[in-house]
């Protein structure tokens, strides 16, 4: 009876050990490219906005 429990435990251990997941890390064959096409327009808008503020200033006499 005791031999049967030991055999069952051994069989269960082998079955659980055979089903362990494996993790593999591999580098890609092609390099990783990051596309950085970004439009930077905020500086232009600020300059135009400041120029319009100077033109439309109350002391300019335009209105």
N, CA, C and O atoms as a Tinker XYZ file with bonds, in Angstrom:
   252  protein
     1  N      0.818000   -1.188000    0.000000    73     2
     2  CA     0.000000    0.000000    0.000000    64     1     3
     3  C      0.868000    1.260000    0.000000    63     2     4     5
     4  O      0.608000    2.217000   -0.729000    81     3
     5  N      1.900000    1.230000    0.835000    73     3     6
     6  CA     2.789000    2.383000    0.911000    64     5     7
     7  C      3.539000    2.577000   -0.407000    63     6     8     9
     8  O      3.772000    3.709000   -0.830000    81     7
     9  N      3.909000    1.494000   -1.043000    73     7    10
    10  CA     4.603000    1.558000   -2.324000    64     9    11
    11  C      3.706000    2.180000   -3.396000    63    10    12    13
    12  O      4.188000    2.867000   -4.296000    81    11
    13  N      2.417000    1.937000   -3.294000    73    11    14
    14  CA     1.472000    2.493000   -4.245000    64    13    15
    15  C      1.397000    4.022000   -4.095000    63    14    16    17
    16  O      1.332000    4.728000   -5.102000    81    15
    17  N      1.406000    4.545000   -2.860000    73    15    18
    18  CA     1.385000    5.990000   -2.623000    64    17    19
    19  C      2.676000    6.646000   -3.127000    63    18    20    21
    20  O      2.650000    7.731000   -3.710000    81    19
    21  N      3.773000    5.986000   -2.898000    73    19    22
    22  CA     5.064000    6.523000   -3.375000    64    21    23
    23  C      5.088000    6.531000   -4.892000    63    22    24    25
    24  O      5.549000    7.498000   -5.498000    81    23
    25  N      4.597000    5.465000   -5.514000    73    23    26
    26  CA     4.548000    5.389000   -6.974000    64    25    27
    27  C      3.618000    6.441000   -7.556000    63    26    28    29
    28  O      3.927000    7.059000   -8.575000    81    27
    29  N      2.475000    6.642000   -6.905000    73    27    30
    30  CA     1.530000    7.660000   -7.370000    64    29    31
    31  C      2.122000    9.062000   -7.241000    63    30    32    33
    32  O      1.965000    9.893000   -8.135000    81    31
    33  N      2.800000    9.316000   -6.131000    73    31    34
    34  CA     3.418000   10.629000   -5.921000    64    33    35
    35  C      4.527000   10.863000   -6.943000    63    34    36    37
    36  O      4.675000   11.967000   -7.467000    81    35
    37  N      5.304000    9.818000   -7.222000    73    35    38
    38  CA     6.380000    9.933000   -8.209000    64    37    39
    39  C      5.814000   10.189000   -9.599000    63    38    40    41
    40  O      6.336000   11.023000  -10.338000    81    39
    41  N      4.764000    9.486000   -9.955000    73    39    42
    42  CA     4.124000    9.673000  -11.259000    64    41    43
    43  C      3.521000   11.066000  -11.376000    63    42    44    45
    44  O      3.637000   11.715000  -12.416000    81    43
    45  N      2.880000   11.520000  -10.312000    73    43    46
    46  CA     2.301000   12.860000  -10.315000    64    45    47
    47  C      3.405000   13.913000  -10.440000    63    46    48    49
    48  O      3.242000   14.892000  -11.168000    81    47
    49  N      4.502000   13.726000   -9.754000    73    47    50
    50  CA     5.629000   14.656000   -9.843000    64    49    51
    51  C      6.209000   14.712000  -11.244000    63    50    52    53
    52  O      6.540000   15.789000  -11.739000    81    51
    53  N      6.332000   13.566000  -11.881000    73    51    54
    54  CA     6.853000   13.531000  -13.257000    64    53    55
    55  C      5.899000   14.207000  -14.235000    63    54    56    57
    56  O      6.330000   14.926000  -15.137000    81    55
    57  N      4.607000   13.974000  -14.053000    73    55    58
    58  CA     3.630000   14.604000  -14.939000    64    57    59
    59  C      3.616000   16.117000  -14.772000    63    58    60    61
    60  O      3.551000   16.848000  -15.760000    81    59
    61  N      3.675000   16.590000  -13.539000    73    59    62
    62  CA     3.683000   18.035000  -13.308000    64    61    63
    63  C      4.995000   18.665000  -13.759000    63    62    64    65
    64  O      5.000000   19.804000  -14.226000    81    63
    65  N      6.095000   17.955000  -13.630000    73    63    66
    66  CA     7.385000   18.471000  -14.064000    64    65    67
    67  C      7.503000   18.558000  -15.576000    63    66    68    69
    68  O      8.226000   19.406000  -16.099000    81    67
    69  N      6.799000   17.687000  -16.275000    73    67    70
    70  CA     6.867000   17.672000  -17.736000    64    69    71
    71  C      6.028000   18.781000  -18.356000    63    70    72    73
    72  O      6.213000   19.113000  -19.526000    81    71
    73  N      5.121000   19.349000  -17.599000    73    71    74
    74  CA     4.211000   20.361000  -18.145000    64    73    75
    75  C      4.600000   21.780000  -17.756000    63    74    76    77
    76  O      3.776000   22.688000  -17.867000    81    75
    77  N      5.808000   21.993000  -17.314000    73    75    78
    78  CA     6.214000   23.344000  -16.927000    64    77    79
    79  C      6.416000   24.187000  -18.171000    63    78    80    81
    80  O      7.039000   23.733000  -19.131000    81    79
    81  N      5.894000   25.419000  -18.168000    73    79    82
    82  CA     6.061000   26.286000  -19.343000    64    81    83
    83  C      7.495000   26.811000  -19.430000    63    82    84    85
    84  O      8.169000   26.996000  -18.417000    81    83
    85  N      7.932000   27.039000  -20.638000    73    83    86
    86  CA     9.274000   27.589000  -20.858000    64    85    87
    87  C      9.140000   28.971000  -21.469000    63    86    88    89
    88  O      8.231000   29.235000  -22.255000    81    87
    89  N     10.055000   29.841000  -21.098000    73    87    90
    90  CA    10.076000   31.197000  -21.620000    64    89    91
    91  C     11.369000   31.365000  -22.405000    63    90    92    93
    92  O     12.457000   31.112000  -21.889000    81    91
    93  N     11.242000   31.791000  -23.648000    73    91    94
    94  CA    12.421000   31.987000  -24.481000    64    93    95
    95  C     12.506000   33.435000  -24.904000    63    94    96    97
    96  O     11.521000   34.019000  -25.356000    81    95
    97  N     13.685000   34.015000  -24.756000    73    95    98
    98  CA    13.933000   35.378000  -25.200000    64    97    99
    99  C     14.856000   35.332000  -26.400000    63    98   100   101
   100  O     15.909000   34.695000  -26.364000    81    99
   101  N     14.457000   36.008000  -27.455000    73    99   102
   102  CA    15.276000   36.037000  -28.654000    64   101   103
   103  C     15.256000   37.442000  -29.229000    63   102   104   105
   104  O     14.218000   38.103000  -29.263000    81   103
   105  N     16.417000   37.885000  -29.679000    73   103   106
   106  CA    16.505000   39.202000  -30.306000    64   105   107
   107  C     15.918000   39.138000  -31.711000    63   106   108   109
   108  O     16.068000   38.123000  -32.392000    81   107
   109  N     15.251000   40.204000  -32.157000    73   107   110
   110  CA    14.706000   40.184000  -33.520000    64   109   111
   111  C     15.825000   40.222000  -34.548000    63   110   112   113
   112  O     16.907000   40.753000  -34.294000    81   111
   113  N     15.549000   39.656000  -35.699000    73   111   114
   114  CA    16.556000   39.624000  -36.761000    64   113   115
   115  C     16.731000   40.992000  -37.409000    63   114   116   117
   116  O     17.823000   41.341000  -37.856000    81   115
   117  N     15.647000   41.763000  -37.456000    73   115   118
   118  CA    15.714000   43.114000  -38.016000    64   117   119
   119  C     15.739000   44.120000  -36.876000    63   118   120   121
   120  O     15.152000   43.874000  -35.823000    81   119
   121  N     16.413000   45.255000  -37.071000    73   119   122
   122  CA    16.444000   46.255000  -35.993000    64   121   123
   123  C     15.067000   46.881000  -35.784000    63   122   124   125
   124  O     14.238000   46.914000  -36.693000    81   123
   125  N     14.846000   47.368000  -34.587000    73   123   126
   126  CA    13.580000   48.018000  -34.249000    64   125   127
   127  C     13.653000   49.467000  -34.702000    63   126   128   129
   128  O     14.552000   50.202000  -34.294000    81   127
   129  N     12.716000   49.879000  -35.541000    73   127   130
   130  CA    12.665000   51.252000  -36.051000    64   129   131
   131  C     11.529000   51.992000  -35.369000    63   130   132   133
   132  O     10.401000   51.504000  -35.304000    81   131
   133  N     11.840000   53.172000  -34.863000    73   131   134
   134  CA    10.828000   54.016000  -34.245000    64   133   135
   135  C     10.689000   55.261000  -35.110000    63   134   136   137
   136  O     11.643000   56.021000  -35.280000    81   135
   137  N      9.499000   55.461000  -35.650000    73   135   138
   138  CA     9.251000   56.575000  -36.552000    64   137   139
   139  C      8.907000   57.810000  -35.722000    63   138   140   141
   140  O      7.928000   57.804000  -34.975000    81   139
   141  N      9.700000   58.857000  -35.848000    73   139   142
   142  CA     9.492000   60.062000  -35.048000    64   141   143
   143  C      9.114000   61.252000  -35.934000    63   142   144   145
   144  O      9.702000   62.327000  -35.817000    81   143
   145  N      8.150000   61.060000  -36.804000    73   143   146
   146  CA     7.668000   62.162000  -37.629000    64   145   147
   147  C      6.678000   62.975000  -36.811000    63   146   148   149
   148  O      5.502000   62.625000  -36.713000    81   147
   149  N      7.158000   64.051000  -36.233000    73   147   150
   150  CA     6.335000   64.877000  -35.352000    64   149   151
   151  C      6.353000   66.298000  -35.894000    63   150   152   153
   152  O      7.413000   66.844000  -36.199000    81   151
   153  N      5.185000   66.881000  -36.009000    73   151   154
   154  CA     5.106000   68.270000  -36.457000    64   153   155
   155  C      5.245000   69.181000  -35.252000    63   154   156   157
   156  O      4.572000   69.001000  -34.237000    81   155
   157  N      6.123000   70.156000  -35.379000    73   155   158
   158  CA     6.299000   71.133000  -34.311000    64   157   159
   159  C      5.867000   72.476000  -34.875000    63   158   160   161
   160  O      6.616000   73.129000  -35.601000    81   159
   161  N      4.645000   72.883000  -34.530000    73   159   162
   162  CA     4.087000   74.119000  -35.059000    64   161   163
   163  C      3.780000   75.133000  -33.968000    63   162   164   165
   164  O      3.414000   76.267000  -34.278000    81   163
   165  N      3.917000   74.765000  -32.721000    73   163   166
   166  CA     3.484000   75.649000  -31.649000    64   165   167
   167  C      4.318000   76.915000  -31.588000    63   166   168   169
   168  O      3.805000   77.966000  -31.202000    81   167
   169  N      5.593000   76.845000  -31.960000    73   167   170
   170  CA     6.447000   78.030000  -31.909000    64   169   171
   171  C      5.974000   79.073000  -32.921000    63   170   172   173
   172  O      5.971000   80.267000  -32.624000    81   171
   173  N      5.584000   78.638000  -34.089000    73   171   174
   174  CA     5.117000   79.556000  -35.136000    64   173   175
   175  C      3.824000   80.241000  -34.684000    63   174   176   177
   176  O      3.669000   81.450000  -34.854000    81   175
   177  N      2.905000   79.473000  -34.111000    73   175   178
   178  CA     1.643000   80.045000  -33.659000    64   177   179
   179  C      1.860000   81.073000  -32.557000    63   178   180   181
   180  O      1.180000   82.099000  -32.530000    81   179
   181  N      2.784000   80.818000  -31.662000    73   179   182
   182  CA     3.057000   81.769000  -30.581000    64   181   183
   183  C      3.626000   83.064000  -31.140000    63   182   184   185
   184  O      3.257000   84.147000  -30.686000    81   183
   185  N      4.519000   82.967000  -32.119000    73   183   186
   186  CA     5.105000   84.171000  -32.703000    64   185   187
   187  C      4.047000   85.001000  -33.418000    63   186   188   189
   188  O      4.025000   86.225000  -33.287000    81   187
   189  N      3.175000   84.346000  -34.169000    73   187   190
   190  CA     2.119000   85.068000  -34.882000    64   189   191
   191  C      1.147000   85.680000  -33.887000    63   190   192   193
   192  O      0.693000   86.808000  -34.079000    81   191
   193  N      0.825000   84.958000  -32.836000    73   191   194
   194  CA    -0.101000   85.460000  -31.828000    64   193   195
   195  C      0.472000   86.693000  -31.126000    63   194   196   197
   196  O     -0.258000   87.652000  -30.872000    81   195
   197  N      1.740000   86.678000  -30.817000    73   195   198
   198  CA     2.366000   87.837000  -30.177000    64   197   199
   199  C      2.417000   89.020000  -31.136000    63   198   200   201
   200  O      2.217000   90.164000  -30.726000    81   199
   201  N      2.682000   88.750000  -32.403000    73   199   202
   202  CA     2.722000   89.830000  -33.387000    64   201   203
   203  C      1.342000   90.464000  -33.540000    63   202   204   205
   204  O      1.226000   91.687000  -33.632000    81   203
   205  N      0.297000   89.638000  -33.568000    73   203   206
   206  CA    -1.062000   90.175000  -33.667000    64   205   207
   207  C     -1.453000   90.948000  -32.417000    63   206   208   209
   208  O     -2.165000   91.949000  -32.503000    81   207
   209  N     -0.993000   90.490000  -31.254000    73   207   210
   210  CA    -1.261000   91.234000  -30.024000    64   209   211
   211  C     -0.632000   92.618000  -30.090000    63   210   212   213
   212  O     -1.233000   93.598000  -29.649000    81   211
   213  N      0.559000   92.700000  -30.630000    73   211   214
   214  CA     1.227000   94.001000  -30.744000    64   213   215
   215  C      0.513000   94.902000  -31.742000    63   214   216   217
   216  O      0.422000   96.110000  -31.525000    81   215
   217  N      0.007000   94.335000  -32.829000    73   215   218
   218  CA    -0.677000   95.112000  -33.847000    64   217   219
   219  C     -2.039000   95.595000  -33.335000    63   218   220   221
   220  O     -2.413000   96.750000  -33.538000    81   219
   221  N     -2.767000   94.704000  -32.674000    73   219   222
   222  CA    -4.114000   95.005000  -32.220000    64   221   223
   223  C     -4.144000   95.574000  -30.802000    63   222   224   225
   224  O     -5.198000   95.600000  -30.167000    81   223
   225  N     -3.025000   96.017000  -30.317000    73   223   226
   226  CA    -2.963000   96.598000  -28.977000    64   225   227
   227  C     -3.829000   97.859000  -28.917000    63   226   228   229
   228  O     -3.959000   98.565000  -29.917000    81   227
   229  N     -4.403000   98.140000  -27.786000    73   227   230
   230  CA    -5.298000   99.292000  -27.645000    64   229   231
   231  C     -4.566000  100.607000  -27.918000    63   230   232   233
   232  O     -5.171000  101.566000  -28.398000    81   231
   233  N     -3.308000  100.652000  -27.624000    73   231   234
   234  CA    -2.592000  101.901000  -27.818000    64   233   235
   235  C     -2.138000  102.110000  -29.277000    63   234   236   237
   236  O     -1.578000  103.153000  -29.616000    81   235
   237  N     -2.386000  101.112000  -30.123000    73   235   238
   238  CA    -1.953000  101.248000  -31.502000    64   237   239
   239  C     -2.879000  102.201000  -32.302000    63   238   240   241
   240  O     -2.480000  102.744000  -33.332000    81   239
   241  N     -4.092000  102.385000  -31.816000    73   239   242
   242  CA    -5.006000  103.282000  -32.501000    64   241   243
   243  C     -5.684000  102.675000  -33.700000    63   242   244   245
   244  O     -6.322000  103.394000  -34.469000    81   243
   245  N     -5.571000  101.377000  -33.887000    73   243   246
   246  CA    -6.171000  100.724000  -35.028000    64   245   247
   247  C     -7.692000  100.680000  -34.900000    63   246   248   249
   248  O     -8.391000  100.828000  -35.902000    81   247
   249  N     -8.217000  100.482000  -33.696000    73   247   250
   250  CA    -9.684000  100.447000  -33.494000    64   249   251
   251  C    -10.095000  101.610000  -32.651000    63   250   252
   252  O    -11.280000  101.773000  -32.359000    81   251
